[in-house]
Amino acid sequence: MESEKLISYSVSPELLKSINMSAEELDNYLKEKMGTIYYLGDNPVTRGEHANCIEMCKDKYTDSDGNKIKGRGACKANCWVDTIVEVLKSIAQVA
């Protein structure tokens, strides 16, 4: 199975200004609220609904030989959409 981890992301200065957070504050907030698996070496630091959603997609759309089944990418994309909506709602409450 492939490894699921966040490699990098970027945020526009306009977004940081509109939510009144520094890049570091936003990064810490996302680590806490998103539930995405962040890695320190090989040890997952946090898990949450997003990570569980991705795992469910991998389980549901992977055959017994470990091959991807059609629909896996769409399932994972839906996980990301749901997570982004929740993060934006949370950020809106903070700002």
OpenMM code with the backbone's topology and positions (N, CA, C; nanometers):
from openmm import Vec3, app, unit

residues = "MET GLU SER GLU LYS LEU ILE SER TYR SER VAL SER PRO GLU LEU LEU LYS SER ILE ASN MET SER ALA GLU GLU LEU ASP ASN TYR LEU LYS GLU LYS MET GLY THR ILE TYR TYR LEU GLY ASP ASN PRO VAL THR ARG GLY GLU HIS ALA ASN CYS ILE GLU MET CYS LYS ASP LYS TYR THR ASP SER ASP GLY ASN LYS ILE LYS GLY ARG GLY ALA CYS LYS ALA ASN CYS TRP VAL ASP THR ILE VAL GLU VAL LEU LYS SER ILE ALA GLN VAL ALA".split()
positions = [
    Vec3(0.0833, -0.1188, 0.0000),
    Vec3(0.0000, 0.0000, 0.0000),
    Vec3(0.0875, 0.1248, 0.0000),
    Vec3(0.0381, 0.2268, -0.0657),
    Vec3(0.1145, 0.3508, -0.0674),
    Vec3(0.1047, 0.4236, 0.0655),
    Vec3(0.2015, 0.5081, 0.0892),
    Vec3(0.2028, 0.5892, 0.2111),
    Vec3(0.1214, 0.7151, 0.1861),
    Vec3(0.0397, 0.7517, 0.2825),
    Vec3(-0.0402, 0.8737, 0.2734),
    Vec3(0.0206, 0.9755, 0.3684),
    Vec3(0.0793, 1.0807, 0.3140),
    Vec3(0.1303, 1.1856, 0.4009),
    Vec3(0.1324, 1.3178, 0.3267),
    Vec3(0.1197, 1.4228, 0.4023),
    Vec3(0.1239, 1.5569, 0.3480),
    Vec3(0.2692, 1.5917, 0.3212),
    Vec3(0.3002, 1.6278, 0.1984),
    Vec3(0.4380, 1.6620, 0.1647),
    Vec3(0.4591, 1.8124, 0.1764),
    Vec3(0.3699, 1.8895, 0.1187),
    Vec3(0.3810, 2.0347, 0.1303),
    Vec3(0.2487, 2.0992, 0.0907),
    Vec3(0.2342, 2.2231, 0.1291),
    Vec3(0.1202, 2.3032, 0.0873),
    Vec3(0.1618, 2.4485, 0.0970),
    Vec3(0.0858, 2.5351, 0.0332),
    Vec3(0.1151, 2.6781, 0.0435),
    Vec3(-0.0156, 2.7535, 0.0644),
    Vec3(-0.0027, 2.8687, 0.1261),
    Vec3(-0.1175, 2.9534, 0.1559),
    Vec3(-0.0833, 3.0946, 0.1112),
    Vec3(-0.1778, 3.1588, 0.0471),
    Vec3(-0.1522, 3.2949, -0.0009),
    Vec3(-0.1458, 3.3928, 0.1159),
    Vec3(-0.0641, 3.4970, 0.1020),
    Vec3(-0.0585, 3.6003, 0.2056),
    Vec3(-0.1953, 3.6642, 0.2293),
    Vec3(-0.2768, 3.6727, 0.1229),
    Vec3(-0.4106, 3.7310, 0.1368),
    Vec3(-0.4975, 3.6485, 0.2312),
    Vec3(-0.4894, 3.5149, 0.2201),
    Vec3(-0.5674, 3.4294, 0.3097),
    Vec3(-0.5200, 3.4466, 0.4532),
    Vec3(-0.3883, 3.4466, 0.4735),
    Vec3(-0.3346, 3.4640, 0.6090),
    Vec3(-0.3812, 3.5966, 0.6686),
    Vec3(-0.3799, 3.7009, 0.5864),
    Vec3(-0.4248, 3.8318, 0.6350),
    Vec3(-0.5739, 3.8292, 0.6687),
    Vec3(-0.6534, 3.7654, 0.5830),
    Vec3(-0.7984, 3.7662, 0.6056),
    Vec3(-0.8394, 3.6838, 0.7271),
    Vec3(-0.7609, 3.5819, 0.7612),
    Vec3(-0.7936, 3.5026, 0.8807),
    Vec3(-0.7129, 3.5475, 1.0020),
    Vec3(-0.6279, 3.6482, 0.9803),
    Vec3(-0.5495, 3.7069, 1.0892),
    Vec3(-0.4643, 3.6026, 1.1624),
    Vec3(-0.3922, 3.5221, 1.0847),
    Vec3(-0.3032, 3.4199, 1.1408),
    Vec3(-0.1705, 3.4250, 1.0669),
    Vec3(-0.0652, 3.3884, 1.1373),
    Vec3(0.0640, 3.3707, 1.0709),
    Vec3(0.0635, 3.2323, 1.0058),
    Vec3(0.1596, 3.2092, 0.9182),
    Vec3(0.1700, 3.0780, 0.8538),
    Vec3(0.1913, 2.9686, 0.9583),
    Vec3(0.2708, 2.9979, 1.0602),
    Vec3(0.2964, 2.8993, 1.1658),
    Vec3(0.1696, 2.8698, 1.2461),
    Vec3(0.0930, 2.9737, 1.2782),
    Vec3(-0.0325, 2.9536, 1.3521),
    Vec3(-0.1307, 2.8694, 1.2709),
    Vec3(-0.1392, 2.8980, 1.1410),
    Vec3(-0.2289, 2.8204, 1.0557),
    Vec3(-0.1830, 2.6757, 1.0464),
    Vec3(-0.0534, 2.6547, 1.0308),
    Vec3(-0.0002, 2.5185, 1.0236),
    Vec3(-0.0347, 2.4404, 1.1505),
    Vec3(-0.0135, 2.5012, 1.2648),
    Vec3(-0.0467, 2.4344, 1.3914),
    Vec3(-0.1962, 2.4069, 1.4014),
    Vec3(-0.2765, 2.5012, 1.3570),
    Vec3(-0.4216, 2.4848, 1.3602),
    Vec3(-0.4644, 2.3682, 1.2713),
    Vec3(-0.4073, 2.3608, 1.1504),
    Vec3(-0.4418, 2.2518, 1.0596),
    Vec3(-0.4001, 2.1169, 1.1157),
    Vec3(-0.2830, 2.1111, 1.1760),
    Vec3(-0.2381, 1.9853, 1.2363),
    Vec3(-0.3355, 1.9391, 1.3433),
    Vec3(-0.3849, 2.0347, 1.4201),
    Vec3(-0.4766, 2.0006, 1.5298),
    Vec3(-0.6165, 1.9672, 1.4792),
    Vec3(-0.6690, 2.0463, 1.3867),
    Vec3(-0.8094, 2.0355, 1.3480),
    Vec3(-0.8374, 1.9454, 1.2283),
    Vec3(-0.7438, 1.9342, 1.1361),
    Vec3(-0.7721, 1.8620, 1.0136),
    Vec3(-0.7757, 1.7127, 1.0327),
    Vec3(-0.6930, 1.6620, 1.1199),
    Vec3(-0.6880, 1.5184, 1.1372),
    Vec3(-0.6010, 1.4502, 1.0340),
    Vec3(-0.5339, 1.5265, 0.9500),
    Vec3(-0.4437, 1.4672, 0.8529),
    Vec3(-0.3267, 1.4040, 0.9248),
    Vec3(-0.2738, 1.2967, 0.8699),
    Vec3(-0.1579, 1.2334, 0.9313),
    Vec3(-0.0354, 1.3189, 0.9009),
    Vec3(0.0288, 1.3676, 1.0058),
    Vec3(0.1556, 1.4378, 0.9930),
    Vec3(0.2621, 1.3428, 1.0451),
    Vec3(0.3755, 1.3387, 0.9818),
    Vec3(0.4786, 1.2424, 1.0179),
    Vec3(0.5979, 1.3084, 1.0846),
    Vec3(0.6485, 1.2442, 1.1866),
    Vec3(0.7795, 1.2719, 1.2446),
    Vec3(0.8539, 1.1411, 1.2289),
    Vec3(0.9383, 1.1342, 1.1293),
    Vec3(0.9981, 1.0056, 1.0970),
    Vec3(0.8885, 0.9183, 1.0397),
    Vec3(0.8678, 0.8004, 1.0980),
    Vec3(0.7625, 0.7108, 1.0518),
    Vec3(0.6457, 0.7031, 1.1488),
    Vec3(0.6436, 0.7885, 1.2508),
    Vec3(0.5393, 0.7806, 1.3525),
    Vec3(0.4308, 0.8840, 1.3279),
    Vec3(0.3065, 0.8397, 1.3061),
    Vec3(0.1995, 0.9370, 1.2880),
    Vec3(0.1770, 1.0170, 1.4157),
    Vec3(0.1649, 1.1475, 1.4023),
    Vec3(0.1458, 1.2340, 1.5183),
    Vec3(-0.0025, 1.2456, 1.5521),
    Vec3(-0.0859, 1.2671, 1.4506),
    Vec3(-0.2288, 1.2817, 1.4766),
    Vec3(-0.3083, 1.2034, 1.3743),
    Vec3(-0.4262, 1.1620, 1.4159),
    Vec3(-0.5215, 1.0998, 1.3241),
    Vec3(-0.6569, 1.1585, 1.3571),
    Vec3(-0.7440, 1.1587, 1.2645),
    Vec3(-0.8772, 1.2108, 1.2893),
    Vec3(-0.9706, 1.1687, 1.1790),
    Vec3(-1.0793, 1.2413, 1.1641),
    Vec3(-1.1804, 1.2034, 1.0669),
    Vec3(-1.1255, 1.1971, 0.9251),
    Vec3(-1.0389, 1.2905, 0.8880),
    Vec3(-0.9841, 1.2905, 0.7524),
    Vec3(-0.9026, 1.1641, 0.7270),
    Vec3(-0.8136, 1.1333, 0.8185),
    Vec3(-0.7303, 1.0142, 0.8025),
    Vec3(-0.8166, 0.8887, 0.7989),
    Vec3(-0.9198, 0.8844, 0.8823),
    Vec3(-1.0096, 0.7692, 0.8830),
    Vec3(-1.0856, 0.7579, 0.7515),
    Vec3(-1.1254, 0.8709, 0.6945),
    Vec3(-1.1944, 0.8718, 0.5659),
    Vec3(-1.1031, 0.8162, 0.4566),
    Vec3(-0.9787, 0.8616, 0.4537),
    Vec3(-0.8823, 0.8128, 0.3547),
    Vec3(-0.8609, 0.6623, 0.3713),
    Vec3(-0.8470, 0.6165, 0.4954),
    Vec3(-0.8296, 0.4729, 0.5216),
    Vec3(-0.9503, 0.3934, 0.4734),
    Vec3(-1.0710, 0.4464, 0.4960),
    Vec3(-1.1922, 0.3789, 0.4505),
    Vec3(-1.1913, 0.3664, 0.2983),
    Vec3(-1.1487, 0.4727, 0.2289),
    Vec3(-1.1404, 0.4678, 0.0825),
    Vec3(-1.0405, 0.3620, 0.0377),
    Vec3(-0.9261, 0.3578, 0.1042),
    Vec3(-0.8254, 0.2577, 0.0687),
    Vec3(-0.8793, 0.1173, 0.0907),
    Vec3(-0.9486, 0.0963, 0.2021),
    Vec3(-1.0044, -0.0363, 0.2310),
    Vec3(-1.1138, -0.0738, 0.1316),
    Vec3(-1.2035, 0.0191, 0.1042),
    Vec3(-1.3193, -0.0078, 0.0184),
    Vec3(-1.2805, -0.0237, -0.1284),
    Vec3(-1.1803, 0.0518, -0.1724),
    Vec3(-1.1445, 0.0534, -0.3137),
    Vec3(-1.0077, -0.0086, -0.3418),
    Vec3(-0.9741, -0.1135, -0.2691),
    Vec3(-0.8518, -0.1905, -0.2932),
    Vec3(-0.8902, -0.3373, -0.2937),
    Vec3(-0.8492, -0.4096, -0.3986),
    Vec3(-0.8843, -0.5514, -0.4036),
    Vec3(-0.7912, -0.6340, -0.3158),
    Vec3(-0.8167, -0.7632, -0.3089),
    Vec3(-0.7400, -0.8511, -0.2199),
    Vec3(-0.5932, -0.8628, -0.2596),
    Vec3(-0.5604, -0.8254, -0.3843),
    Vec3(-0.4208, -0.8282, -0.4291),
    Vec3(-0.3500, -0.6948, -0.4076),
    Vec3(-0.4201, -0.5976, -0.3497),
    Vec3(-0.3605, -0.4670, -0.3238),
    Vec3(-0.3726, -0.3689, -0.4387),
    Vec3(-0.4503, -0.4045, -0.5415),
    Vec3(-0.4693, -0.3166, -0.6567),
    Vec3(-0.5833, -0.2181, -0.6318),
    Vec3(-0.5676, -0.0984, -0.6848),
    Vec3(-0.6718, 0.0034, -0.6715),
    Vec3(-0.7936, -0.0360, -0.7551),
    Vec3(-0.9119, -0.0058, -0.6998),
    Vec3(-1.0376, -0.0284, -0.7694),
    Vec3(-1.0918, 0.1080, -0.8112),
    Vec3(-1.1539, 0.1125, -0.9311),
    Vec3(-1.2105, 0.2382, -0.9816),
    Vec3(-1.3019, 0.3010, -0.8765),
    Vec3(-1.2837, 0.4297, -0.8545),
    Vec3(-1.3627, 0.5033, -0.7566),
    Vec3(-1.2813, 0.5466, -0.6361),
    Vec3(-1.1613, 0.4905, -0.6210),
    Vec3(-1.0779, 0.5230, -0.5050),
    Vec3(-1.0367, 0.6700, -0.5034),
    Vec3(-0.9956, 0.7209, -0.6183),
    Vec3(-0.9546, 0.8613, -0.6255),
    Vec3(-1.0692, 0.9561, -0.5950),
    Vec3(-1.1871, 0.9249, -0.6479),
    Vec3(-1.3045, 1.0086, -0.6210),
    Vec3(-1.3404, 1.0045, -0.4733),
    Vec3(-1.3306, 0.8880, -0.4131),
    Vec3(-1.3591, 0.8738, -0.2703),
    Vec3(-1.2637, 0.9613, -0.1890),
    Vec3(-1.1338, 0.9540, -0.2205),
    Vec3(-1.0353, 1.0336, -0.1476),
    Vec3(-1.0556, 1.1831, -0.1724),
    Vec3(-1.0938, 1.2192, -0.2951),
    Vec3(-1.1211, 1.3601, -0.3248),
    Vec3(-1.2372, 1.4102, -0.2394),
    Vec3(-1.3388, 1.3271, -0.2221),
    Vec3(-1.4515, 1.3652, -0.1359),
    Vec3(-1.4063, 1.3855, 0.0081),
    Vec3(-1.3123, 1.3032, 0.0546),
    Vec3(-1.2576, 1.3221, 0.1899),
    Vec3(-1.1943, 1.4600, 0.2013),
    Vec3(-1.1158, 1.4972, 0.0997),
    Vec3(-1.0490, 1.6273, 0.1020),
    Vec3(-1.1490, 1.7417, 0.0978),
    Vec3(-1.2530, 1.7291, 0.0160),
    Vec3(-1.3545, 1.8349, 0.0087),
    Vec3(-1.4212, 1.8521, 0.1444),
    Vec3(-1.4620, 1.7419, 0.2061),
    Vec3(-1.5257, 1.7495, 0.3383),
    Vec3(-1.4332, 1.8145, 0.4406),
    Vec3(-1.3062, 1.7762, 0.4379),
    Vec3(-1.2095, 1.8303, 0.5331),
    Vec3(-1.1888, 1.9796, 0.5115),
    Vec3(-1.1746, 2.0198, 0.3867),
    Vec3(-1.1538, 2.1617, 0.3568),
    Vec3(-1.2733, 2.2441, 0.4034),
    Vec3(-1.3940, 2.1942, 0.3808),
    Vec3(-1.5142, 2.2650, 0.4265),
    Vec3(-1.5116, 2.2811, 0.5779),
    Vec3(-1.4774, 2.1742, 0.6501),
    Vec3(-1.4727, 2.1809, 0.7967),
    Vec3(-1.3642, 2.2770, 0.8453),
    Vec3(-1.2485, 2.2744, 0.7806),
    Vec3(-1.1394, 2.3644, 0.8193),
    Vec3(-1.1801, 2.5095, 0.7948),
    Vec3(-1.2403, 2.5368, 0.6798),
    Vec3(-1.2831, 2.6738, 0.6514),
    Vec3(-1.3898, 2.7204, 0.7495),
    Vec3(-1.4811, 2.6322, 0.7878),
    Vec3(-1.5813, 2.6684, 0.8892),
    Vec3(-1.5126, 2.7037, 1.0206),
    Vec3(-1.4156, 2.6224, 1.0597),
    Vec3(-1.3438, 2.6472, 1.1854),
    Vec3(-1.2652, 2.7766, 1.1797),
    Vec3(-1.1997, 2.8016, 1.0672),
    Vec3(-1.1218, 2.9247, 1.0518),
    Vec3(-1.2150, 3.0454, 1.0566),
    Vec3(-1.3306, 3.0349, 0.9944),
    Vec3(-1.4267, 3.1456, 0.9951),
    Vec3(-1.4720, 3.1774, 1.1371),
    Vec3(-1.4850, 3.0761, 1.2213),
    Vec3(-1.5248, 3.0986, 1.3602),
    Vec3(-1.4146, 3.1672, 1.4394),
    Vec3(-1.2878, 3.1364, 1.4060),
    Vec3(-1.1734, 3.1953, 1.4761),
    Vec3(-1.1561, 3.3411, 1.4352),
    Vec3(-1.1731, 3.3682, 1.3056),
    Vec3(-1.1486, 3.5027, 1.2516),
    Vec3(-1.2558, 3.5970, 1.2856),
] * unit.nanometer
topology = app.Topology()
chain = topology.addChain("A")
for resn in residues:
    res = topology.addResidue(resn, chain)
    for name in ("N", "CA", "C"):
        topology.addAtom(name, app.Element.getBySymbol(name[0]), res)
